Amino acid sequence: MSFPTHNTNWATSSKGNLWKRANGVVCVVGQRKDGRYWARRGDDFLPGSFESIEEAKRAAETGQSGDSESNLDDEDWS
């Protein structure tokens, strides 16, 4: 199965997370139960967490990690 590789704007998924496609890579951002944000780029969750949704979106697009090196477990996902 192939997916389009064109860039998209940020949109809300059926699970309530924000997502977009940038240069053929899917970027996803969501909020943790503690109010911070996580970011995913392609198949990989970025290490750490983010204070704001804007920071998480920027990190998902660029691949930069958050300020904390903690791992996410299933409980942290929205």
N, C-alpha and C positions, 0 to 999 in steps of 0.2 A: 504494500500500500504506500502510495506517495502522497505527500502533503504539499500544498503550495508554499513557495519560499518567499513570497513577497512580504514586505513589512506591513504591520498593522498598527493601529492605535491601541491604547490600553482599553480593555473591555472587562466586564464582570462575568465570571464563569457561573455555571449552575450551582457550584458549591459556595459562591460568594467571594472567591478569590479574584484578584486582578491578574490579567494575562495579556501578553502581546507577543508577536513574532517579530524579531529583529535580526536581519541578515540570515534568515532561515533557522534561527534558534528560538525555541519557545521559552519565554521568561514568565515566571509566575511569582506573585507576592501575596502573602496572607498574614493575618494577625494571630499571634499566639494568645493563650489564655491570660498571660501576664500583661497584655497590652502592647508588647513589643511586636516587631514584624520579622518574618523570615522571608528569604528569597531563594528562588530556584532558577537555574539556568540550564536548559536542556534537561538531561537526566540527573543533574547534580544539585543538591541543596548546598547553598553557600554557607560556610562556617560562620558562626556568630549570629547576632540578632541586631536589629536596627531600631533606633528611637522613633523614626517617622516613616510613613509610607513612601514619602518622596525619596528618602535615603535608600530604602529597600528596592524601589523601582530602578533607581540609578545603578545600584549594585547588581541587580539582575541583568541589566543591559550591558554592564561593563565587566562583570565577573569578580568585582572586589568583595572581600569578606567584611563581616560586621565587626562590632567592637568587642564581642565576646566570643571565645572559641568553644563555647558549649555546644554539644550536639542536641539536636531536636529528637524527641521521641514522638510516638503517635499521639500522646496526650496534648502536645503543643500545637497540633494541626487544627485548623478551623474547619 
